[in-house]
Amino acid sequence: MLIYLYGPAGVYGYRILLIFIFFIAVEKNLLIIPFGYMAIKGLARIFLRTPDYLLVPLVLVFCIIGTYAVNYSVFDILIMLIFGVIGFFMEEYRFSLAPMVLGIILGPLTEQYFMMTALKKDPMVFISRPISISIILIMILIWMAPIVAKKLRK
């Protein structure tokens, strides 16, 4: 029976095992490049030949299963479908989808840290450090750039 000691004692006691595990990880990463390339070429041929009336429902089913598997909630499926429709219309009217995806992913995290910072009771915390002032100025410049560019063209 192999008993592994955690921490520094494990490194010194099982040096050969750790070297073996390291070399297997390196070998795996080197072998996945050619095998992954071959698999991508083969699967791309299959999926590019698959008609849309089969591929779209299949992707939708996998999206629904994946969404449900995260929290086991039907509400999450509804939210996924709503944002899918919003994304469809954004694509139809040529809006960029990247800001929406970033907002969905980073929004809760940003809100959490904003509230943690806001609860420090000092409203000057947002402008007391040079990095925060720099970020605020960059945001203002990015928001104002289209307006200034439009006025300069006239």
C-alpha positions in Angstrom: 0.0 0.0 0.0 1.4 3.4 -1.0 1.0 6.1 1.6 1.8 9.6 0.4 2.9 12.2 2.9 1.7 15.7 2.1 4.0 18.7 2.2 7.7 18.8 2.1 8.0 15.3 3.5 6.2 13.9 0.5 8.6 15.6 -1.9 11.7 14.1 -0.3 10.2 10.7 0.5 8.8 10.0 -3.0 11.1 11.9 -5.3 11.1 9.1 -8.0 7.3 9.0 -8.0 7.0 12.8 -8.4 9.6 12.8 -11.2 7.6 10.1 -12.9 4.4 12.0 -12.6 6.0 15.2 -13.9 7.4 13.4 -17.0 4.0 11.8 -17.7 2.4 15.2 -17.6 5.0 16.6 -20.0 4.6 13.6 -22.3 0.8 14.0 -22.2 1.1 17.7 -23.2 3.4 16.9 -26.1 1.2 14.0 -27.4 -2.0 16.0 -27.3 -0.7 18.4 -29.9 -0.6 15.9 -32.9 -3.6 13.8 -31.7 -5.7 16.9 -31.0 -4.8 18.3 -34.4 -5.9 15.1 -36.1 -9.1 15.0 -34.0 -10.0 18.6 -34.8 -9.5 18.0 -38.6 -11.7 14.9 -38.5 -14.4 16.4 -36.3 -14.5 19.6 -38.3 -15.2 17.6 -41.5 -18.1 15.8 -39.8 -19.6 18.9 -38.2 -19.2 21.1 -41.4 -21.1 18.5 -43.4 -23.9 18.2 -40.8 -27.0 20.0 -41.9 -28.2 22.9 -39.8 -31.6 21.3 -39.1 -29.7 18.6 -37.2 -26.8 20.6 -35.7 -28.8 23.5 -34.2 -31.2 21.3 -32.1 -28.3 19.2 -31.0 -26.3 22.2 -29.8 -29.4 23.6 -28.1 -30.0 20.3 -26.2 -26.3 20.3 -25.0 -26.7 23.9 -23.9 -29.8 23.1 -21.9 -28.2 20.1 -20.3 -25.1 22.0 -19.4 -27.1 24.9 -18.0 -29.3 22.7 -15.9 -26.3 20.7 -14.6 -24.6 23.7 -13.0 -27.3 24.5 -10.4 -30.1 22.0 -11.2 -32.4 25.0 -11.8 -35.0 25.4 -14.6 -34.8 29.2 -14.0 -31.2 29.0 -15.3 -32.4 27.4 -18.5 -34.9 30.2 -18.9 -32.2 32.8 -18.4 -30.0 31.0 -20.9 -32.8 31.0 -23.5 -33.6 34.7 -22.9 -29.9 35.7 -23.3 -29.8 33.4 -26.4 -32.6 35.4 -28.0 -31.0 38.7 -27.0 -27.8 37.5 -28.5 -29.6 36.4 -31.7 -31.1 39.9 -32.1 -27.8 41.6 -31.3 -26.2 39.5 -34.0 -29.1 40.3 -36.4 -28.7 44.1 -35.8 -24.9 43.9 -35.9 -24.1 44.7 -32.2 -20.9 43.3 -30.8 -21.5 40.2 -28.6 -18.2 40.4 -26.7 -19.3 43.1 -24.3 -22.5 41.2 -23.4 -20.5 38.0 -22.8 -18.0 39.9 -20.6 -20.8 41.6 -18.7 -22.6 38.3 -18.0 -19.4 36.6 -16.8 -17.7 39.5 -15.0 -20.8 41.3 -13.8 -21.5 39.4 -10.6 -17.8 39.4 -9.6 -17.5 43.1 -10.2 -20.7 43.8 -8.3 -19.5 41.8 -5.3 -16.1 43.6 -5.1 -17.8 47.0 -5.7 -20.1 46.4 -2.7 -17.3 45.2 -0.5 -15.4 48.4 -1.3 -18.4 50.6 -0.9 -19.1 49.2 2.5 -15.8 50.6 3.8 -17.8 53.7 4.7 -15.4 56.1 3.0 -16.7 57.3 -0.4 -13.2 58.7 -1.2 -11.8 55.2 -1.5 -12.6 55.2 -5.2 -10.5 58.2 -6.0 -7.8 58.0 -3.2 -5.4 55.8 -5.2 -3.6 56.6 -8.5 -4.6 53.4 -10.1 -8.3 53.9 -9.5 -8.1 57.5 -10.8 -6.3 56.2 -13.9 -9.0 53.6 -14.5 -11.8 56.2 -14.0 -10.1 58.6 -16.5 -9.6 55.8 -19.0 -13.3 54.9 -18.7 -14.3 58.5 -19.3 -12.1 58.8 -22.3 -13.5 55.6 -23.8 -17.0 56.8 -23.3 -16.3 60.2 -24.7 -14.2 59.0 -27.7 -17.2 58.4 -30.1 -18.8 61.8 -29.3 -15.5 63.6 -29.8 -14.7 61.7 -33.0 -18.2 62.5 -34.4 -17.7 66.2 -33.7 -14.2 66.2 -35.2 -15.6 64.7 -38.4 -18.0 67.6 -38.9 
